[in-house]
Structures are given as structure tokens and as C-alpha cells.
Amino acid sequence: NNIQIMQRRVLAGLFNKTLLIFFIIVFILLLFASRLSSRLIKLNHETSEAIDEYGKVKGEISATRSSDEIGELSRSFSSMLERLEQYHTYLEGMASRLSHELRTPMAIVQSSLDRLKTEQDENSRKEILQAAESGLQRLQTLLTRLSEAARIEQALHESDKEKINLNTFLRE
């Protein structure tokens, strides 16, 4: 009887210790999972708040220093958002430059047409028509260059990239 009671006590103690260790491990795993989950929720929130519904960058993603996959993901998102903001700034600047470049020849054509309406001298009319044609030529050249640039950019995006040895290339 004493041996059986002793065996039961040892088994009960072993069971209690095993149960305690099990609960401690489950608690630690839950803490770890909740920490990962909270980091992912924070990253998701920062990502969704960084760009507005019109595609304009309005915030930033804090790049963490942690060395795990979530930290790498946040650094990658931060870098991508920074490049997107630079590209958006470039596009906004390009729109204003393009507007200026288009308005200049259009102003030449408009002023030439206005002068043509009031001018009576045939030689002056020819000069005015030449200026208008020059403005139209500038517009056509600009539009041609824009379409060529768009085609070149599209070709660059579609082309296969390969690594080359620059020194060998330059020697050849």
C-alpha cells in the first residue's frame, strides 16, 4: 500500500509539473503570437494610412530595426513608399514643365493668328504665317518626342535585364 501511495504521489507530482510546464509554454507561445500579430497589425495600419484614395503619398512607414521577416518587410515597404513619393514628385514636376512647353508654341500660334487678323500688308502676313507654322512645328516635334519617350520607357520596362561586365563592355 505504501508503495502504491508513493507511486500515485510521484505520478500526481509528475502530472502537475507537466501540466504546469505545458501551461507556461502555451502562455509564452500566446505572448509571442500576440506580439507578432500586433506588429503585423501596426504595419498593416501604417501601410493603409500611407497612401490616400487618389494615390498620393500622405504618410510614411516606420522602418524597424528588427532582424526578422516582419522587420525586413517594414523596411521594404518604407523604401518602396519613399521611391513612390519621389516618382510622384517627379510626375508633378513633369506635368508643370510639359504644360509650359506646350503653352509657349501655342502662344506663338495664337499671337500670330491675332496679328494676322489685323495685318493688311502681304509681306507681314507671310512672316506672321511663318511664325505660326514655326509654333505648330514646335508642337509637333514636342508631341513626337513625347510619344518616342513613352515607347522607349515601355521598351525598357518590357526588356529582359542581364548582368554584364562593364569593364569588358567598355574595352570592346
Legacy VTK file of the C-alpha trace (Angstrom):
# vtk DataFile Version 3.0
C-alpha trace
ASCII
DATASET POLYDATA
POINTS 172 float
0.000 0.000 0.000
2.797 2.407 0.875
4.486 1.719 -2.439
1.258 2.330 -4.369
0.568 5.547 -2.430
4.131 6.664 -3.125
3.729 5.817 -6.833
0.487 7.801 -7.014
2.123 10.799 -5.305
5.071 10.699 -7.702
2.732 10.338 -10.717
0.489 13.151 -9.449
3.538 15.364 -8.906
4.872 14.493 -12.357
1.462 15.158 -13.902
1.152 18.506 -12.072
4.659 19.565 -13.131
3.976 18.512 -16.735
0.682 20.409 -16.699
2.394 23.491 -15.251
5.152 23.356 -17.889
2.524 22.891 -20.608
0.600 25.994 -19.452
3.806 28.027 -19.227
4.777 27.022 -22.789
1.267 27.807 -24.086
1.392 31.205 -22.318
4.800 32.012 -23.828
3.590 30.978 -27.299
0.481 33.147 -26.918
2.640 36.119 -25.911
4.907 35.541 -28.920
1.932 35.185 -31.283
0.244 38.303 -29.920
3.495 40.278 -30.310
3.817 39.152 -33.943
0.154 39.867 -34.535
0.386 43.366 -33.065
3.446 44.155 -35.223
1.621 42.944 -38.346
-1.488 44.954 -37.430
0.667 48.073 -36.917
2.397 47.524 -40.281
-0.951 46.989 -41.981
-2.336 50.185 -40.426
0.724 52.236 -41.434
0.574 50.833 -44.957
-3.113 51.570 -45.439
-2.717 55.083 -43.995
0.387 55.951 -46.041
-1.391 56.480 -49.375
-4.706 58.264 -49.855
-7.515 57.206 -52.176
-6.035 59.278 -55.021
-2.657 57.527 -54.884
-0.806 60.412 -53.261
1.677 59.608 -50.507
0.443 61.218 -47.310
2.343 59.358 -44.607
5.290 57.120 -44.034
6.043 53.652 -42.759
8.486 53.455 -39.898
11.282 51.071 -40.827
12.040 48.891 -37.828
15.489 47.621 -36.962
14.399 44.118 -36.039
16.171 41.411 -37.981
13.208 39.122 -38.556
10.942 38.859 -41.602
8.455 41.450 -40.348
11.272 43.966 -39.855
12.531 43.245 -43.364
9.011 43.681 -44.698
8.604 47.046 -42.951
11.965 48.256 -44.312
10.975 47.120 -47.786
7.600 48.891 -47.549
9.297 52.044 -46.252
11.783 52.030 -49.133
9.033 51.373 -51.674
6.941 54.229 -50.282
9.914 56.580 -50.444
10.538 55.685 -54.099
6.833 56.106 -54.858
6.868 59.578 -53.314
9.940 60.550 -55.372
8.273 59.290 -58.539
5.061 61.156 -57.717
7.043 64.367 -57.164
8.795 63.799 -60.494
5.459 63.334 -62.271
4.029 66.502 -60.720
7.087 68.471 -61.846
6.940 66.934 -65.280
3.305 67.992 -65.670
4.143 71.629 -64.986
7.178 71.532 -67.323
5.095 69.893 -70.030
2.374 72.499 -69.597
4.950 75.261 -70.017
6.498 73.603 -73.061
3.094 73.256 -74.722
1.899 76.764 -73.895
4.897 78.509 -75.465
4.294 77.330 -79.065
0.535 77.665 -78.596
1.038 81.297 -77.548
3.141 81.871 -80.666
0.390 80.439 -82.862
-2.324 82.407 -81.036
-0.477 85.724 -81.253
0.316 85.068 -84.914
-3.342 84.427 -85.670
-4.358 87.576 -83.780
-1.810 89.655 -85.698
-2.874 88.024 -88.962
-6.452 89.230 -88.450
-5.357 92.856 -88.226
-2.422 92.927 -90.657
-3.055 94.178 -94.189
0.451 94.034 -95.728
1.080 90.822 -97.672
4.780 90.531 -96.672
3.896 90.929 -92.994
1.188 88.295 -93.365
3.737 85.838 -94.758
6.063 86.480 -91.814
3.174 86.001 -89.390
2.155 82.745 -91.107
5.773 81.581 -90.915
5.812 82.254 -87.152
2.551 80.335 -86.743
3.947 77.420 -88.764
7.080 77.511 -86.616
4.941 77.271 -83.468
2.985 74.361 -84.941
6.237 72.647 -85.905
7.466 73.002 -82.311
4.230 71.450 -81.051
4.526 68.542 -83.486
8.165 67.976 -82.525
7.271 68.008 -78.846
4.442 65.521 -79.309
6.666 63.262 -81.418
9.374 63.302 -78.742
6.836 62.566 -76.020
5.495 59.538 -77.863
9.049 58.330 -78.581
9.950 58.723 -74.895
6.858 56.762 -73.891
7.772 53.969 -76.317
11.366 53.879 -75.071
10.190 53.743 -71.455
7.774 50.927 -72.271
10.507 49.031 -74.126
12.847 49.424 -71.151
10.213 48.026 -68.794
9.492 45.085 -71.090
13.094 44.230 -71.913
14.966 41.412 -70.222
17.707 42.533 -67.924
21.004 40.726 -67.777
24.198 41.262 -65.864
27.222 42.339 -67.856
30.840 43.001 -67.028
31.133 46.753 -67.522
34.921 46.693 -67.893
34.763 44.180 -70.733
31.932 46.136 -72.354
33.887 49.395 -72.213
37.047 47.745 -73.598
35.096 46.362 -76.549
LINES 1 173
172 0 1 2 3 4 5 6 7 8 9 10 11 12 13 14 15 16 17 18 19 20 21 22 23 24 25 26 27 28 29 30 31 32 33 34 35 36 37 38 39 40 41 42 43 44 45 46 47 48 49 50 51 52 53 54 55 56 57 58 59 60 61 62 63 64 65 66 67 68 69 70 71 72 73 74 75 76 77 78 79 80 81 82 83 84 85 86 87 88 89 90 91 92 93 94 95 96 97 98 99 100 101 102 103 104 105 106 107 108 109 110 111 112 113 114 115 116 117 118 119 120 121 122 123 124 125 126 127 128 129 130 131 132 133 134 135 136 137 138 139 140 141 142 143 144 145 146 147 148 149 150 151 152 153 154 155 156 157 158 159 160 161 162 163 164 165 166 167 168 169 170 171
